[in-house]
C-alpha cells in the first residue's frame, strides 16, 4: 500500500510539472520598454510589446521617459530598451554611455531615416516666394507677418515638447531672425496649432520631423536653412544651420543580453521602414489608439516581424 501511494504521488507530481511547463511555468523576466513623448516612439514599443508577450512569453511594461532621462535609466538597468533615438541630438551621450562606460548598448538601426526641419504651409510661399528660404525671415516685415500677441514685434516660431532636442532658439539667434520660439508643450498641441492656422490660411512657421502622417494631411514647404555641417554643430550655442539627417537607432541596457537573450536578439533585429510608421500614424489619425494601430500593423505584417524572432 505504501509503495502504491508513493507511486501515485510521484506520478501526480510529474503530471503537475508537465502542466506547468506546458503553460510556461518557468518564470521569465519582465521587460521594460521606454516610450518617449512622440507618437512614433509610442508605436514602436507598442509593436514590440505585442510580439514579445505573444511570441516570447515575457510580460512587458511600457514607461514614459523623455529622451534625455532614458540614458541614466538604461545605464542603471531600470529599463531595458528605447526603440527610437535621433542620434544627432545625443552625440555626447552615445560617446559616454555606449563608447566609454559601456552601460548602454547600441541596438542597431530602427530603419527610418529621420529629418527635422522648419515648415510653413505652401500657400505662404506661393504668396511670398522669399519665405522659401531662411533669408526671408530676417526682416521686420516677416516678423510682423508671423507675430502673435505672445511674441509682440517678433514673429512666432512654434516648437513642440521642450524636452525634445531642438536647436531652433540658437538657429534663430545666430541667423539674426526677429522670431521667438513658443513652446506648444507636445506634438499633439503643435499639430493642433498648425491645423488651426491652416484652416484659416494664416501664416505659421514651425518645427517638425519626417516621417510623419502630417505631410499627407497638409501641403507644406520645408524652409531652406544653411546646409548642415559637422563644424556648424561643434558648438551647440553657435548652431546656425539645418538639422542633419538621422538614421534612427535603438539603445538597450547593457545588461539585457544576460537578462534575456531571446528578447535581446529580437530587439536587435527589430527594424522596419518609414512606410510602417507612416501607416500606423495614419491609422491613428483615423481614430485608432496607439495600441490599436500597433495591433493592426502586427496583424497585417507577420511576414516582416517573424524574421525578427530568435
LOTIDREN-555460 format. One record per residue (C-alpha): residue number from 1; residue in one letter; x, y, z. Coordinates in pm, 1 decimal. Layout:
residues N
<nr->NUM; rest->a; xx->X; yy->Y; zz->Z>;
...
END
This chain:
residues 310
<nr->1; rest->x; xx->0.0; yy->0.0; zz->0.0>;
<nr->2; rest->x; xx->283.9; yy->242.2; zz->86.1>;
<nr->3; rest->x; xx->452.7; yy->163.1; zz->-243.2>;
<nr->4; rest->x; xx->130.4; yy->231.8; zz->-431.6>;
<nr->5; rest->x; xx->76.8; yy->566.5; zz->-253.9>;
<nr->6; rest->x; xx->434.7; yy->669.9; zz->-322.0>;
<nr->7; rest->x; xx->397.9; yy->574.2; zz->-687.3>;
<nr->8; rest->x; xx->72.2; yy->769.1; zz->-719.1>;
<nr->9; rest->x; xx->226.7; yy->1078.1; zz->-558.7>;
<nr->10; rest->x; xx->525.4; yy->1061.5; zz->-789.8>;
<nr->11; rest->x; xx->300.5; yy->1030.5; zz->-1091.8>;
<nr->12; rest->x; xx->89.3; yy->1328.4; zz->-983.3>;
<nr->13; rest->x; xx->397.8; yy->1540.7; zz->-928.5>;
<nr->14; rest->x; xx->522.0; yy->1452.2; zz->-1274.2>;
<nr->15; rest->x; xx->186.9; yy->1545.4; zz->-1428.2>;
<nr->16; rest->x; xx->182.8; yy->1883.0; zz->-1247.7>;
<nr->17; rest->x; xx->539.0; yy->1952.5; zz->-1363.2>;
<nr->18; rest->x; xx->445.6; yy->1880.0; zz->-1723.3>;
<nr->19; rest->x; xx->136.1; yy->2101.3; zz->-1696.4>;
<nr->20; rest->x; xx->343.3; yy->2387.2; zz->-1555.1>;
<nr->21; rest->x; xx->597.7; yy->2351.2; zz->-1834.1>;
<nr->22; rest->x; xx->323.7; yy->2346.0; zz->-2098.3>;
<nr->23; rest->x; xx->176.4; yy->2664.9; zz->-1955.1>;
<nr->24; rest->x; xx->511.8; yy->2843.5; zz->-1949.3>;
<nr->25; rest->x; xx->556.6; yy->2777.6; zz->-1579.0>;
<nr->26; rest->x; xx->919.8; yy->2886.8; zz->-1582.6>;
<nr->27; rest->x; xx->916.1; yy->3248.3; zz->-1467.1>;
<nr->28; rest->x; xx->1051.2; yy->3487.2; zz->-1731.6>;
<nr->29; rest->x; xx->1191.1; yy->3831.1; zz->-1669.8>;
<nr->30; rest->x; xx->963.0; yy->4131.2; zz->-1711.1>;
<nr->31; rest->x; xx->1084.9; yy->4358.8; zz->-1989.4>;
<nr->32; rest->x; xx->1054.5; yy->4736.4; zz->-1954.5>;
<nr->33; rest->x; xx->1046.7; yy->4948.4; zz->-2270.1>;
<nr->34; rest->x; xx->1074.8; yy->5327.9; zz->-2286.2>;
<nr->35; rest->x; xx->818.7; yy->5538.8; zz->-2471.7>;
<nr->36; rest->x; xx->938.5; yy->5890.2; zz->-2549.8>;
<nr->37; rest->x; xx->678.0; yy->6168.3; zz->-2580.1>;
<nr->38; rest->x; xx->600.8; yy->6142.6; zz->-2951.8>;
<nr->39; rest->x; xx->365.1; yy->5900.8; zz->-3130.1>;
<nr->40; rest->x; xx->620.9; yy->5711.7; zz->-3340.8>;
<nr->41; rest->x; xx->818.0; yy->5615.1; zz->-3029.4>;
<nr->42; rest->x; xx->497.7; yy->5503.3; zz->-2857.6>;
<nr->43; rest->x; xx->404.1; yy->5294.5; zz->-3163.6>;
<nr->44; rest->x; xx->745.4; yy->5125.4; zz->-3182.0>;
<nr->45; rest->x; xx->728.7; yy->4998.3; zz->-2825.1>;
<nr->46; rest->x; xx->361.5; yy->4902.3; zz->-2862.3>;
<nr->47; rest->x; xx->453.6; yy->4680.9; zz->-3158.4>;
<nr->48; rest->x; xx->743.2; yy->4529.0; zz->-2962.9>;
<nr->49; rest->x; xx->522.5; yy->4464.6; zz->-2658.2>;
<nr->50; rest->x; xx->261.7; yy->4276.1; zz->-2862.4>;
<nr->51; rest->x; xx->518.7; yy->4047.1; zz->-3022.6>;
<nr->52; rest->x; xx->733.3; yy->3988.6; zz->-2711.9>;
<nr->53; rest->x; xx->433.0; yy->3896.8; zz->-2496.9>;
<nr->54; rest->x; xx->273.8; yy->3671.2; zz->-2758.7>;
<nr->55; rest->x; xx->580.6; yy->3502.9; zz->-2906.9>;
<nr->56; rest->x; xx->845.4; yy->3512.3; zz->-2634.1>;
<nr->57; rest->x; xx->623.4; yy->3496.0; zz->-2327.2>;
<nr->58; rest->x; xx->764.8; yy->3787.6; zz->-2128.0>;
<nr->59; rest->x; xx->545.2; yy->4043.3; zz->-1957.9>;
<nr->60; rest->x; xx->621.5; yy->4388.8; zz->-2099.3>;
<nr->61; rest->x; xx->583.3; yy->4717.6; zz->-1915.6>;
<nr->62; rest->x; xx->598.7; yy->5048.6; zz->-2102.4>;
<nr->63; rest->x; xx->720.4; yy->5352.4; zz->-1911.0>;
<nr->64; rest->x; xx->717.0; yy->5713.3; zz->-2030.6>;
<nr->65; rest->x; xx->1052.3; yy->5892.9; zz->-2014.0>;
<nr->66; rest->x; xx->1193.0; yy->6187.6; zz->-2203.0>;
<nr->67; rest->x; xx->1480.0; yy->6120.7; zz->-2440.6>;
<nr->68; rest->x; xx->1741.9; yy->6266.8; zz->-2206.2>;
<nr->69; rest->x; xx->1637.8; yy->6092.2; zz->-1883.4>;
<nr->70; rest->x; xx->1628.7; yy->5749.5; zz->-2050.1>;
<nr->71; rest->x; xx->2007.9; yy->5719.4; zz->-2070.4>;
<nr->72; rest->x; xx->2062.9; yy->5703.3; zz->-1694.2>;
<nr->73; rest->x; xx->1769.4; yy->5464.6; zz->-1655.4>;
<nr->74; rest->x; xx->1913.7; yy->5229.3; zz->-1919.4>;
<nr->75; rest->x; xx->2261.9; yy->5250.6; zz->-1770.5>;
<nr->76; rest->x; xx->2125.1; yy->5156.4; zz->-1427.3>;
<nr->77; rest->x; xx->1921.0; yy->4866.3; zz->-1568.3>;
<nr->78; rest->x; xx->1595.6; yy->5024.8; zz->-1451.4>;
<nr->79; rest->x; xx->1460.9; yy->4996.2; zz->-1807.5>;
<nr->80; rest->x; xx->1564.2; yy->4762.6; zz->-2087.8>;
<nr->81; rest->x; xx->1532.8; yy->4942.1; zz->-2421.4>;
<nr->82; rest->x; xx->1436.3; yy->5256.0; zz->-2609.2>;
<nr->83; rest->x; xx->1348.6; yy->5196.8; zz->-2972.4>;
<nr->84; rest->x; xx->1374.2; yy->5538.7; zz->-3142.1>;
<nr->85; rest->x; xx->1676.5; yy->5756.9; zz->-3079.0>;
<nr->86; rest->x; xx->1767.6; yy->6050.1; zz->-3304.7>;
<nr->87; rest->x; xx->2147.3; yy->6028.6; zz->-3274.0>;
<nr->88; rest->x; xx->2232.5; yy->6381.9; zz->-3387.1>;
<nr->89; rest->x; xx->2091.1; yy->6513.4; zz->-3060.5>;
<nr->90; rest->x; xx->2276.7; yy->6264.9; zz->-2841.1>;
<nr->91; rest->x; xx->2635.9; yy->6256.3; zz->-2963.6>;
<nr->92; rest->x; xx->2787.3; yy->6316.9; zz->-2619.9>;
<nr->93; rest->x; xx->2565.0; yy->6054.5; zz->-2455.7>;
<nr->94; rest->x; xx->2643.8; yy->5798.5; zz->-2725.6>;
<nr->95; rest->x; xx->3016.1; yy->5856.4; zz->-2671.0>;
<nr->96; rest->x; xx->2983.1; yy->5837.3; zz->-2291.8>;
<nr->97; rest->x; xx->2727.1; yy->5566.4; zz->-2224.0>;
<nr->98; rest->x; xx->2793.5; yy->5340.2; zz->-2523.2>;
<nr->99; rest->x; xx->3158.5; yy->5417.8; zz->-2600.1>;
<nr->100; rest->x; xx->3325.1; yy->5490.5; zz->-2266.2>;
<nr->101; rest->x; xx->3111.0; yy->5334.5; zz->-1992.2>;
<nr->102; rest->x; xx->2957.8; yy->5051.2; zz->-2198.3>;
<nr->103; rest->x; xx->2649.7; yy->5065.1; zz->-1972.4>;
<nr->104; rest->x; xx->2419.9; yy->5117.1; zz->-2272.9>;
<nr->105; rest->x; xx->2434.1; yy->4908.9; zz->-2589.4>;
<nr->106; rest->x; xx->2387.4; yy->5027.6; zz->-2947.6>;
<nr->107; rest->x; xx->2080.5; yy->4827.8; zz->-3051.0>;
<nr->108; rest->x; xx->2129.5; yy->4888.3; zz->-3423.2>;
<nr->109; rest->x; xx->1926.0; yy->5085.0; zz->-3675.4>;
<nr->110; rest->x; xx->1549.2; yy->5114.4; zz->-3639.7>;
<nr->111; rest->x; xx->1511.1; yy->5162.6; zz->-4016.1>;
<nr->112; rest->x; xx->1353.0; yy->5501.2; zz->-4092.5>;
<nr->113; rest->x; xx->1568.4; yy->5795.3; zz->-4193.2>;
<nr->114; rest->x; xx->1458.0; yy->6089.4; zz->-3981.8>;
<nr->115; rest->x; xx->1470.5; yy->6452.0; zz->-4087.9>;
<nr->116; rest->x; xx->1396.4; yy->6755.5; zz->-3872.0>;
<nr->117; rest->x; xx->1322.7; yy->7087.4; zz->-4036.4>;
<nr->118; rest->x; xx->1130.3; yy->7413.5; zz->-4042.5>;
<nr->119; rest->x; xx->798.1; yy->7416.1; zz->-4226.3>;
<nr->120; rest->x; xx->535.3; yy->7659.5; zz->-4347.5>;
<nr->121; rest->x; xx->212.8; yy->7595.4; zz->-4539.4>;
<nr->122; rest->x; xx->282.0; yy->7606.5; zz->-4912.4>;
<nr->123; rest->x; xx->26.4; yy->7886.0; zz->-4952.6>;
<nr->124; rest->x; xx->266.3; yy->8112.8; zz->-4757.5>;
<nr->125; rest->x; xx->545.0; yy->8052.3; zz->-5009.9>;
<nr->126; rest->x; xx->305.8; yy->8083.6; zz->-5304.9>;
<nr->127; rest->x; xx->206.9; yy->8430.6; zz->-5182.3>;
<nr->128; rest->x; xx->563.2; yy->8532.8; zz->-5093.9>;
<nr->129; rest->x; xx->841.3; yy->8322.8; zz->-5255.9>;
<nr->130; rest->x; xx->1103.5; yy->8476.6; zz->-5023.9>;
<nr->131; rest->x; xx->955.8; yy->8263.8; zz->-4744.6>;
<nr->132; rest->x; xx->1107.8; yy->7952.0; zz->-4905.1>;
<nr->133; rest->x; xx->1449.8; yy->8026.1; zz->-4751.8>;
<nr->134; rest->x; xx->1575.6; yy->8149.0; zz->-4417.8>;
<nr->135; rest->x; xx->1672.8; yy->8488.7; zz->-4555.3>;
<nr->136; rest->x; xx->1305.5; yy->8569.8; zz->-4598.1>;
<nr->137; rest->x; xx->1259.9; yy->8554.7; zz->-4219.7>;
<nr->138; rest->x; xx->1524.1; yy->8814.2; zz->-4127.7>;
<nr->139; rest->x; xx->1312.6; yy->9125.6; zz->-4181.5>;
<nr->140; rest->x; xx->1075.0; yy->9319.8; zz->-3960.7>;
<nr->141; rest->x; xx->804.9; yy->9265.6; zz->-4225.2>;
<nr->142; rest->x; xx->842.3; yy->8889.6; zz->-4193.4>;
<nr->143; rest->x; xx->825.3; yy->8914.3; zz->-3814.9>;
<nr->144; rest->x; xx->504.3; yy->9115.8; zz->-3838.7>;
<nr->145; rest->x; xx->353.3; yy->8855.9; zz->-4072.7>;
<nr->146; rest->x; xx->404.9; yy->8577.7; zz->-3814.1>;
<nr->147; rest->x; xx->367.4; yy->8784.6; zz->-3493.5>;
<nr->148; rest->x; xx->120.4; yy->8697.9; zz->-3219.6>;
<nr->149; rest->x; xx->2.6; yy->8866.0; zz->-2901.3>;
<nr->150; rest->x; xx->250.1; yy->8645.0; zz->-2716.2>;
<nr->151; rest->x; xx->553.1; yy->8747.8; zz->-2922.6>;
<nr->152; rest->x; xx->491.0; yy->9121.5; zz->-2971.6>;
<nr->153; rest->x; xx->708.0; yy->9258.6; zz->-3251.0>;
<nr->154; rest->x; xx->876.6; yy->8923.3; zz->-3303.2>;
<nr->155; rest->x; xx->744.9; yy->8652.4; zz->-3527.7>;
<nr->156; rest->x; xx->614.7; yy->8334.4; zz->-3367.3>;
<nr->157; rest->x; xx->807.4; yy->8010.2; zz->-3425.1>;
<nr->158; rest->x; xx->621.8; yy->7705.7; zz->-3292.2>;
<nr->159; rest->x; xx->817.4; yy->7440.7; zz->-3105.6>;
<nr->160; rest->x; xx->677.3; yy->7120.5; zz->-2958.5>;
<nr->161; rest->x; xx->772.2; yy->6949.6; zz->-2631.1>;
<nr->162; rest->x; xx->1061.3; yy->7143.1; zz->-2470.2>;
<nr->163; rest->x; xx->1215.5; yy->6812.1; zz->-2356.1>;
<nr->164; rest->x; xx->1291.7; yy->6724.2; zz->-2720.3>;
<nr->165; rest->x; xx->1637.0; yy->6801.6; zz->-2853.8>;
<nr->166; rest->x; xx->1577.4; yy->7117.8; zz->-3057.4>;
<nr->167; rest->x; xx->1822.1; yy->7383.4; zz->-3179.3>;
<nr->168; rest->x; xx->1575.1; yy->7641.8; zz->-3303.8>;
<nr->169; rest->x; xx->1645.9; yy->7912.3; zz->-3044.9>;
<nr->170; rest->x; xx->2016.1; yy->7901.0; zz->-3135.9>;
<nr->171; rest->x; xx->1946.6; yy->7896.9; zz->-3511.0>;
<nr->172; rest->x; xx->1710.6; yy->8194.7; zz->-3483.7>;
<nr->173; rest->x; xx->1954.9; yy->8398.4; zz->-3273.1>;
<nr->174; rest->x; xx->2262.2; yy->8313.5; zz->-3479.8>;
<nr->175; rest->x; xx->2094.2; yy->8389.8; zz->-3812.5>;
<nr->176; rest->x; xx->1962.1; yy->8722.1; zz->-3683.1>;
<nr->177; rest->x; xx->1592.6; yy->8644.9; zz->-3718.9>;
<nr->178; rest->x; xx->1340.7; yy->8857.3; zz->-3525.7>;
<nr->179; rest->x; xx->1148.4; yy->8548.0; zz->-3415.9>;
<nr->180; rest->x; xx->1066.3; yy->8388.1; zz->-3080.7>;
<nr->181; rest->x; xx->1018.4; yy->8018.9; zz->-3007.3>;
<nr->182; rest->x; xx->682.4; yy->7945.8; zz->-2846.7>;
<nr->183; rest->x; xx->662.0; yy->7601.1; zz->-2689.7>;
<nr->184; rest->x; xx->328.9; yy->7431.1; zz->-2750.6>;
<nr->185; rest->x; xx->411.3; yy->7158.0; zz->-2496.7>;
<nr->186; rest->x; xx->355.0; yy->6845.1; zz->-2703.0>;
<nr->187; rest->x; xx->335.8; yy->6713.1; zz->-3055.8>;
<nr->188; rest->x; xx->-43.2; yy->6696.9; zz->-3032.4>;
<nr->189; rest->x; xx->-63.5; yy->7062.8; zz->-2931.6>;
<nr->190; rest->x; xx->175.0; yy->7165.1; zz->-3209.8>;
<nr->191; rest->x; xx->-27.8; yy->6977.5; zz->-3471.2>;
<nr->192; rest->x; xx->-345.6; yy->7140.0; zz->-3339.6>;
<nr->193; rest->x; xx->-191.0; yy->7487.9; zz->-3376.1>;
<nr->194; rest->x; xx->-80.5; yy->7410.2; zz->-3731.1>;
<nr->195; rest->x; xx->-422.2; yy->7270.5; zz->-3822.1>;
<nr->196; rest->x; xx->-594.7; yy->7579.9; zz->-3680.4>;
<nr->197; rest->x; xx->-372.6; yy->7819.7; zz->-3876.6>;
<nr->198; rest->x; xx->-403.1; yy->7609.8; zz->-4192.2>;
<nr->199; rest->x; xx->-782.5; yy->7609.2; zz->-4173.8>;
<nr->200; rest->x; xx->-776.8; yy->7991.2; zz->-4180.3>;
<nr->201; rest->x; xx->-488.8; yy->8010.0; zz->-4431.8>;
<nr->202; rest->x; xx->-282.0; yy->8207.4; zz->-4182.5>;
<nr->203; rest->x; xx->99.9; yy->8212.4; zz->-4177.2>;
<nr->204; rest->x; xx->257.9; yy->7964.2; zz->-3936.0>;
<nr->205; rest->x; xx->626.0; yy->7867.4; zz->-3905.2>;
<nr->206; rest->x; xx->706.8; yy->7557.1; zz->-3704.6>;
<nr->207; rest->x; xx->946.2; yy->7277.4; zz->-3617.0>;
<nr->208; rest->x; xx->856.7; yy->6929.7; zz->-3738.4>;
<nr->209; rest->x; xx->1004.6; yy->6598.4; zz->-3845.0>;
<nr->210; rest->x; xx->964.6; yy->6322.7; zz->-4100.8>;
<nr->211; rest->x; xx->849.2; yy->6053.4; zz->-4140.3>;
<nr->212; rest->x; xx->503.9; yy->6163.4; zz->-4024.9>;
<nr->213; rest->x; xx->146.8; yy->6143.3; zz->-4148.5>;
<nr->214; rest->x; xx->117.7; yy->6523.6; zz->-4116.5>;
<nr->215; rest->x; xx->266.3; yy->6558.0; zz->-4464.6>;
<nr->216; rest->x; xx->-18.6; yy->6359.3; zz->-4612.2>;
<nr->217; rest->x; xx->-275.1; yy->6583.8; zz->-4444.8>;
<nr->218; rest->x; xx->-130.6; yy->6925.8; zz->-4536.5>;
<nr->219; rest->x; xx->61.0; yy->7081.8; zz->-4824.2>;
<nr->220; rest->x; xx->376.4; yy->7203.4; zz->-4651.0>;
<nr->221; rest->x; xx->705.5; yy->7351.4; zz->-4769.1>;
<nr->222; rest->x; xx->1032.7; yy->7299.3; zz->-4585.4>;
<nr->223; rest->x; xx->1218.1; yy->7625.5; zz->-4528.8>;
<nr->224; rest->x; xx->1573.3; yy->7607.6; zz->-4665.2>;
<nr->225; rest->x; xx->1829.8; yy->7672.9; zz->-4391.8>;
<nr->226; rest->x; xx->2207.8; yy->7694.5; zz->-4440.1>;
<nr->227; rest->x; xx->2340.0; yy->7346.8; zz->-4517.9>;
<nr->228; rest->x; xx->2434.4; yy->7119.4; zz->-4228.7>;
<nr->229; rest->x; xx->2799.3; yy->7064.3; zz->-4149.0>;
<nr->230; rest->x; xx->2984.3; yy->6896.0; zz->-3863.5>;
<nr->231; rest->x; xx->3164.1; yy->7224.4; zz->-3791.8>;
<nr->232; rest->x; xx->2830.0; yy->7400.8; zz->-3754.9>;
<nr->233; rest->x; xx->2732.3; yy->7156.1; zz->-3479.1>;
<nr->234; rest->x; xx->3067.6; yy->7159.8; zz->-3299.2>;
<nr->235; rest->x; xx->2934.4; yy->7423.0; zz->-3056.4>;
<nr->236; rest->x; xx->2566.4; yy->7388.2; zz->-2963.3>;
<nr->237; rest->x; xx->2536.0; yy->7758.2; zz->-2878.3>;
<nr->238; rest->x; xx->2669.7; yy->7860.2; zz->-3221.8>;
<nr->239; rest->x; xx->2447.6; yy->7639.1; zz->-3441.6>;
<nr->240; rest->x; xx->2324.4; yy->7835.0; zz->-3742.8>;
<nr->241; rest->x; xx->2242.0; yy->7566.9; zz->-3999.5>;
<nr->242; rest->x; xx->1995.5; yy->7290.4; zz->-4082.5>;
<nr->243; rest->x; xx->1947.1; yy->6977.4; zz->-3878.5>;
<nr->244; rest->x; xx->2132.4; yy->6668.9; zz->-4004.2>;
<nr->245; rest->x; xx->1952.5; yy->6367.8; zz->-4147.2>;
<nr->246; rest->x; xx->1931.4; yy->6096.1; zz->-3881.5>;
<nr->247; rest->x; xx->1948.0; yy->5719.5; zz->-3914.4>;
<nr->248; rest->x; xx->1719.1; yy->5636.3; zz->-3624.3>;
<nr->249; rest->x; xx->1868.7; yy->5388.1; zz->-3380.4>;
<nr->250; rest->x; xx->1773.9; yy->5172.5; zz->-3081.7>;
<nr->251; rest->x; xx->1951.3; yy->5164.9; zz->-2746.1>;
<nr->252; rest->x; xx->1947.2; yy->4878.1; zz->-2497.7>;
<nr->253; rest->x; xx->2050.2; yy->4834.4; zz->-2137.6>;
<nr->254; rest->x; xx->2399.1; yy->4688.7; zz->-2113.8>;
<nr->255; rest->x; xx->2257.5; yy->4404.1; zz->-1905.4>;
<nr->256; rest->x; xx->1971.7; yy->4298.6; zz->-2134.9>;
<nr->257; rest->x; xx->2160.4; yy->4022.1; zz->-2318.0>;
<nr->258; rest->x; xx->2232.9; yy->3848.1; zz->-1986.7>;
<nr->259; rest->x; xx->1884.6; yy->3917.0; zz->-1851.6>;
<nr->260; rest->x; xx->1704.9; yy->3763.4; zz->-2151.3>;
<nr->261; rest->x; xx->1898.5; yy->3665.4; zz->-2461.6>;
<nr->262; rest->x; xx->1585.5; yy->3597.0; zz->-2669.6>;
<nr->263; rest->x; xx->1438.7; yy->3943.2; zz->-2609.8>;
<nr->264; rest->x; xx->1780.3; yy->4097.3; zz->-2666.8>;
<nr->265; rest->x; xx->1809.3; yy->3919.9; zz->-3002.8>;
<nr->266; rest->x; xx->1454.5; yy->4021.7; zz->-3101.4>;
<nr->267; rest->x; xx->1510.0; yy->4389.6; zz->-3024.1>;
<nr->268; rest->x; xx->1841.4; yy->4391.6; zz->-3210.7>;
<nr->269; rest->x; xx->1656.9; yy->4251.9; zz->-3514.2>;
<nr->270; rest->x; xx->1359.1; yy->4490.5; zz->-3478.5>;
<nr->271; rest->x; xx->1371.7; yy->4700.6; zz->-3797.0>;
<nr->272; rest->x; xx->1119.3; yy->4846.2; zz->-4038.5>;
<nr->273; rest->x; xx->1093.8; yy->5128.5; zz->-4289.2>;
<nr->274; rest->x; xx->933.7; yy->5469.6; zz->-4280.7>;
<nr->275; rest->x; xx->626.2; yy->5326.4; zz->-4452.5>;
<nr->276; rest->x; xx->544.3; yy->5117.2; zz->-4145.0>;
<nr->277; rest->x; xx->548.6; yy->5419.7; zz->-3915.8>;
<nr->278; rest->x; xx->353.1; yy->5633.0; zz->-4162.5>;
<nr->279; rest->x; xx->87.5; yy->5360.3; zz->-4193.7>;
<nr->280; rest->x; xx->43.8; yy->5339.5; zz->-3815.3>;
<nr->281; rest->x; xx->43.9; yy->5717.1; zz->-3771.7>;
<nr->282; rest->x; xx->-218.2; yy->5741.5; zz->-4045.1>;
<nr->283; rest->x; xx->-423.3; yy->5478.7; zz->-3863.3>;
<nr->284; rest->x; xx->-409.3; yy->5693.8; zz->-3550.4>;
<nr->285; rest->x; xx->-517.0; yy->5998.5; zz->-3749.4>;
<nr->286; rest->x; xx->-818.9; yy->5792.5; zz->-3848.0>;
<nr->287; rest->x; xx->-914.3; yy->5744.9; zz->-3482.4>;
<nr->288; rest->x; xx->-718.6; yy->5434.9; zz->-3374.4>;
<nr->289; rest->x; xx->-538.4; yy->5433.0; zz->-3040.6>;
<nr->290; rest->x; xx->-164.3; yy->5362.4; zz->-3020.3>;
<nr->291; rest->x; xx->-236.3; yy->5001.5; zz->-2918.2>;
<nr->292; rest->x; xx->-494.2; yy->4953.4; zz->-3192.9>;
<nr->293; rest->x; xx->-268.1; yy->5095.4; zz->-3462.8>;
<nr->294; rest->x; xx->20.3; yy->4876.3; zz->-3346.7>;
<nr->295; rest->x; xx->-200.9; yy->4565.4; zz->-3338.5>;
<nr->296; rest->x; xx->-333.1; yy->4640.9; zz->-3688.0>;
<nr->297; rest->x; xx->21.6; yy->4661.9; zz->-3820.7>;
<nr->298; rest->x; xx->125.7; yy->4340.2; zz->-3644.9>;
<nr->299; rest->x; xx->-178.4; yy->4156.6; zz->-3783.4>;
<nr->300; rest->x; xx->-105.2; yy->4272.1; zz->-4139.2>;
<nr->301; rest->x; xx->272.6; yy->4219.5; zz->-4138.8>;
<nr->302; rest->x; xx->351.6; yy->3883.0; zz->-3985.5>;
<nr->303; rest->x; xx->596.7; yy->3809.6; zz->-4265.7>;
<nr->304; rest->x; xx->802.1; yy->4112.4; zz->-4152.2>;
<nr->305; rest->x; xx->814.1; yy->4059.4; zz->-3778.1>;
<nr->306; rest->x; xx->853.0; yy->3681.5; zz->-3786.5>;
<nr->307; rest->x; xx->1203.5; yy->3743.3; zz->-3920.3>;
<nr->308; rest->x; xx->1291.4; yy->3937.8; zz->-3604.8>;
<nr->309; rest->x; xx->1232.8; yy->3642.9; zz->-3371.7>;
<nr->310; rest->x; xx->1537.1; yy->3449.7; zz->-3249.6>;
END
